[in-house]
Amino acid sequence: MGRELTEVLDREGVIETLAEWQPRGRGDDQRHDGAAQAAVTCGLLQGGLRERGAVRKHRRRLPVRPALLMTSDGGRTWRKQPGPQVETLTIAGGQVYRVAYDHTGCPGPCRPTLQRAAIGSSVWVPLIGQLAAPGRSGAAQIVASGSALLLALLGSQAGPVSAQAVVYRSAGGGGTWQRRTDPCSGRGSGGRSEEEDLTDLASAPGGFFAGLCSPHTGSGTFVVTSSDGGQSWQTAGALPGRRGLALLAAASHTTLAVSTSATGGSGAFTARLLVTTDAGRHWNTAATETQQILQVGVPAWLGFATPRIGRWISALHSIWTTKDSGLHWTRTRFPRRNPSP
């Protein structure tokens, strides 16, 4: 964790509070809640360091380098793993897939590679020695559904350089990969005359994938979906005209959620969470949270651990949870610790 973020989280009492947060529930709920808590803990810490899908038109980087942290106790403790710099990873079919860099200093010519290891193993096997990437790559994502996996290297929309994502697809459990075009390309209101860029990916069971699309210039964020493992894509619908919508999650083929991203600056900021239950035709505001932006900004994370249980991190001191597939969200507040004299 970067020194700046560590100091702020510790001063605000977040690190101490997260360490005391215990899984609740029974049976499958307890198992999934523990996994989700590990995920949102990691998402909170990463959210302050860099945005997930960090391809916003205006963004601020802190002087940190991506690292691989691993937990084996449901997120209570984390250990830094040796090896190359890691941008993203996911677990699918008993395997761990990651995008790694051979040196620090990204963004730049980082020569990203795709690697795979069995769960619990420290032996990483290269699958693609050097991935193609946008001219100014901002981030990468790997998402899985069933036997299908998608890897997206996302471009940076800051500046005039094209930010079209480079996408790889595997239909056979990660054994072979094929390069695909950006699923957002040409699907916006401007057609082929306007560049539309993939900025976030999500998945749900049954070979379902969803992508968040943003025009390189102008406005008009929308969602695309695939029900055949990423083979073909359809436009699901336009989002309301809210600024800063940048995170996407999927509970099912019909229930999707989007939220504002991590942000910096100063003054008051209102984080928003929107949900659709009809595959993107209609969107409703599910939750909002207004707060003052601190030195390191406002963190953000959004995801579903199961088709019913999802969580949204919208601030340093609260986490929103749904247990009914996004229909209702409740907020858990974490108390602030008084600064040391």
C-alpha positions in Angstrom: 0.0 0.0 0.0 1.3 3.5 -0.9 2.5 5.6 2.0 0.1 8.4 1.4 -2.9 6.1 1.3 -1.7 4.1 4.3 -1.4 7.3 6.4 -4.8 8.6 5.5 -6.6 5.2 6.0 -4.8 4.7 9.4 -5.6 8.3 10.5 -9.2 7.8 9.6 -9.5 4.5 11.4 -10.3 2.4 8.3 -7.5 -0.1 8.5 -8.3 -0.8 12.1 -12.0 -1.2 11.3 -11.5 -3.5 8.4 -9.3 -5.7 10.5 -12.1 -6.1 13.0 -14.8 -6.8 10.4 -16.0 -10.4 10.6 -18.0 -12.5 8.2 -21.7 -12.9 9.1 -24.3 -15.4 8.0 -24.6 -19.1 7.6 -23.8 -21.8 5.1 -23.3 -20.5 1.6 -24.0 -16.9 2.7 -21.0 -17.0 5.1 -18.8 -18.5 2.5 -19.7 -16.0 -0.2 -19.7 -13.1 2.3 -16.1 -14.0 3.3 -15.0 -14.0 -0.3 -16.8 -10.8 -1.0 -15.2 -9.1 2.0 -11.8 -10.1 0.8 -12.7 -8.6 -2.6 -14.1 -5.4 -1.3 -11.2 -5.0 1.2 -8.8 -5.3 -1.7 -11.0 -3.1 -3.8 -11.0 -0.4 -1.2 -7.2 -0.3 -0.8 -6.7 -0.4 -4.6 -9.5 2.2 -5.1 -7.5 4.8 -3.4 -4.3 3.9 -5.3 -5.8 3.8 -8.8 -9.2 3.5 -10.3 -10.4 0.2 -11.6 -10.5 0.7 -15.3 -8.5 3.8 -14.9 -9.2 5.4 -18.3 -11.1 8.5 -17.3 -10.8 11.7 -19.1 -9.5 13.4 -16.0 -7.6 11.3 -13.5 -4.8 11.6 -10.9 -2.1 8.9 -10.3 -0.4 8.4 -7.0 3.3 7.4 -7.0 2.6 3.7 -6.5 3.3 0.5 -8.4 0.9 -2.4 -8.9 1.6 -5.4 -6.6 0.2 -8.8 -6.0 -1.3 -9.3 -2.5 -2.8 -12.6 -1.4 -5.1 -13.6 1.4 -5.8 -17.1 2.7 -8.1 -16.2 5.6 -11.0 -14.4 4.0 -9.3 -11.0 3.7 -8.2 -10.6 7.4 -4.5 -10.6 6.5 -2.7 -10.0 3.2 0.8 -10.8 2.1 2.7 -9.3 -0.8 3.8 -11.9 -3.3 7.2 -11.8 -5.0 7.5 -11.6 -8.8 6.7 -9.1 -11.5 4.3 -6.1 -11.2 0.7 -7.3 -11.5 -2.0 -5.2 -13.1 -5.1 -7.5 -12.7 -6.0 -11.1 -12.0 -9.0 -13.4 -11.7 -9.8 -17.0 -10.7 -11.6 -19.4 -13.1 -11.8 -23.1 -13.2 -9.3 -23.7 -10.5 -6.7 -21.5 -12.2 -5.5 -18.0 -11.6 -4.9 -15.7 -14.5 -3.0 -12.5 -14.4 -1.6 -9.7 -16.5 2.0 -8.8 -15.4 4.6 -6.3 -16.4 8.3 -7.0 -16.7 9.4 -3.7 -15.2 8.0 -0.6 -13.4 7.3 2.8 -14.8 3.9 2.2 -16.4 2.2 3.7 -18.2 4.6 3.3 -21.0 6.1 0.4 -23.0 5.4 -2.1 -20.2 5.3 -5.3 -22.4 2.3 -6.8 -20.6 2.1 -10.6 -20.5 -0.7 -13.0 -19.7 0.1 -15.8 -17.2 -1.6 -18.7 -15.5 -1.0 -20.7 -12.3 -2.9 -23.3 -10.3 -4.6 -22.0 -7.2 -2.0 -22.1 -4.4 0.9 -22.5 -6.8 3.7 -20.0 -7.2 4.6 -21.3 -10.7 3.3 -19.0 -13.4 3.0 -20.3 -17.0 3.1 -17.7 -19.8 0.1 -17.9 -22.1 0.7 -14.9 -24.3 4.3 -13.6 -24.1 3.5 -10.0 -25.1 0.0 -8.7 -25.3 -1.0 -6.0 -27.7 -2.1 -2.8 -26.0 -3.6 0.5 -26.8 -1.2 3.4 -27.6 -1.7 4.7 -24.1 -2.8 1.8 -22.0 -4.4 2.8 -18.7 -5.5 -0.5 -17.1 -6.4 -4.2 -17.8 -9.2 -6.5 -16.7 -9.8 -10.3 -16.8 -13.3 -11.5 -16.3 -14.7 -15.1 -16.6 -18.1 -16.8 -17.0 -18.3 -20.5 -17.3 -15.6 -21.7 -19.7 -15.2 -18.3 -21.3 -12.7 -15.6 -20.4 -12.2 -12.1 -21.6 -9.1 -10.0 -21.2 -9.3 -6.3 -22.0 -6.4 -3.9 -22.1 -8.1 -0.5 -21.7 -6.9 2.7 -23.3 -6.5 6.1 -21.6 -9.1 8.6 -22.8 -6.9 11.5 -21.7 -5.7 13.2 -24.9 -6.2 12.7 -28.6 -4.7 9.2 -28.9 -7.2 6.4 -29.6 -8.3 4.6 -26.5 -9.9 1.6 -28.2 -9.5 -1.4 -26.0 -7.6 -4.5 -27.1 -9.6 -7.6 -26.2 -8.6 -11.2 -26.0 -11.2 -14.0 -25.7 -10.8 -17.7 -24.7 -13.8 -20.0 -25.2 -12.1 -23.1 -23.9 -11.1 -22.4 -20.3 -8.0 -20.4 -21.0 -6.2 -22.8 -23.2 -6.2 -20.7 -26.4 -6.9 -17.0 -26.9 -8.0 -15.0 -29.9 -7.7 -11.2 -30.3 -11.0 -9.3 -30.8 -12.1 -5.8 -31.5 -13.4 -3.4 -28.9 -17.1 -4.4 -28.4 -18.1 -0.8 -28.0 -16.8 0.3 -31.4 -19.4 1.8 -33.7 -22.3 1.2 -31.3 -22.8 4.7 -30.0 -25.3 7.3 -31.3 -22.6 8.7 -33.6 -22.0 5.3 -35.3 -18.6 4.8 -36.9 -18.0 8.5 -37.1 -17.4 8.7 -33.3 -15.0 6.6 -31.2 -16.6 4.6 -28.4 -14.2 3.0 -25.9 -14.6 0.1 -23.6 -13.9 1.3 -20.0 -15.1 -1.5 -17.8 -16.1 -5.2 -18.0 -18.3 -7.4 -15.8 -19.7 -11.0 -16.0 -22.5 -13.1 -14.6 -23.2 -16.9 -14.7 -24.2 -18.6 -17.9 -21.6 -17.1 -20.3 -22.9 -13.5 -19.8 -20.6 -10.5 -20.1 -21.3 -6.8 -20.0 -19.2 -3.8 -21.0 -19.4 -0.1 -20.1 -18.8 2.1 -23.1 -17.8 5.8 -23.1 -17.3 8.1 -26.1 -13.8 9.5 -26.4 -15.2 13.0 -26.7 -18.6 14.2 -25.7 -21.2 12.3 -23.6 -23.5 9.3 -23.9 -22.2 6.4 -21.8 -24.0 3.1 -22.6 -23.8 -0.6 -21.9 -23.2 -3.6 -24.3 -23.9 -7.2 -23.4 -23.1 -10.7 -24.6 -25.0 -13.9 -23.8 -22.7 -16.2 -25.8 -19.5 -16.0 -23.9 -18.3 -12.8 -25.6 -18.7 -14.1 -29.2 -21.2 -11.4 -30.2 -22.4 -8.2 -28.5 -25.6 -6.1 -28.4 -26.3 -2.6 -27.2 -28.2 -2.9 -23.9 -29.2 0.7 -23.5 -28.0 4.2 -22.7 -27.3 5.4 -19.2 -28.9 8.5 -17.7 -26.9 11.7 -18.2 -24.9 11.4 -15.0 -21.3 12.4 -14.9 -18.5 10.1 -13.8 -20.3 6.7 -14.2 -17.4 4.4 -14.7 -17.8 1.1 -12.7 -20.0 -1.8 -13.9 -21.2 -5.0 -12.2 -23.6 -7.8 -13.3 -25.7 -10.0 -11.1 -27.5 -11.7 -14.0 -28.4 -11.3 -17.7 -31.0 -8.7 -16.7 -29.7 -7.1 -13.5 -26.8 -4.7 -13.9 -25.3 -1.9 -11.7 -23.1 1.1 -12.5 -21.6 3.6 -10.2 -19.4 6.6 -10.1 -15.6 6.0 -10.0 -12.9 6.9 -7.6 -12.3 10.6 -7.7 -9.9 13.3 -6.4 -9.8 17.0 -6.0 -11.6 19.0 -3.2 -15.0 20.0 -2.1 -18.2 18.0 -1.9 -18.8 14.9 -4.0 -21.9 12.8 -4.5 -21.3 9.1 -5.3 -24.1 7.4 -7.2 -25.2 3.8 -7.8 -27.7 3.0 -10.6 -29.4 -0.3 -11.1 -31.4 -1.9 -14.0 -33.5 -5.0 -13.7 -34.6 -5.2 -17.3 -31.2 -5.5 -19.1 -30.6 -1.8 -19.4 -33.8 -0.4 -20.8 -34.6 1.5 -17.6 -32.1 2.6 -14.8 -33.0 3.7 -11.3 -30.9 5.4 -8.7 -30.4 2.8 -5.9 -28.1 4.8 -3.6 -26.2 8.1 -3.2 -23.7 9.3 -0.7 -22.4 12.9 -0.4 -19.0 13.5 1.3 -16.1 15.8 1.4 -13.1 14.7 -0.7 -10.0 13.9 1.4 -6.4 14.2 0.4 -6.2 10.8 -1.4 -9.7 11.2 -2.9 -12.8 9.0 -2.7 -12.3 5.3 -3.3 -14.8 3.2 -5.3 -15.5 -0.5 -5.9 -18.5 -2.3 -7.2 -19.2 -6.0 -7.7 -21.4 -9.0 -7.1 -20.0 -12.0 -5.2 -23.1 -14.1 -6.1 -26.2 -13.4 -8.2 -27.8 -12.1 -5.0 -25.0 -10.6 -2.9 -23.3 -7.4 -4.1 -21.3 -4.6 -2.5 -20.5 -1.0 -3.4 -17.8 1.0 -1.8 -18.6 4.7 -2.1 -16.6 6.3 0.7 -13.8 5.7 3.2 -16.2 5.0 6.0 -19.1 3.1 4.5 -20.0 0.0 2.4 -23.4 -0.6 0.7 -24.7 -4.2 0.5 -27.5 -5.9 -1.4 -28.7 -9.4 -0.7 -31.6 -9.4 -3.1 -29.8 -9.0 -6.5 -29.6 -5.2 -6.3 -33.2 -4.3 -5.5 -32.4 -2.9 -2.1 -29.1 -1.6 -0.7 -28.2 -1.0 3.0 -25.2 1.0 4.2 -22.8 -0.1 6.9 -20.9 2.7 8.5 -17.4 2.5 9.9 -16.7 4.9 12.8 -13.9 7.4 12.4 -11.0 7.2 14.8 -9.9 10.5 16.4 -6.5 11.5 15.2 -3.6 10.9 17.5 -2.5 14.1 19.4 
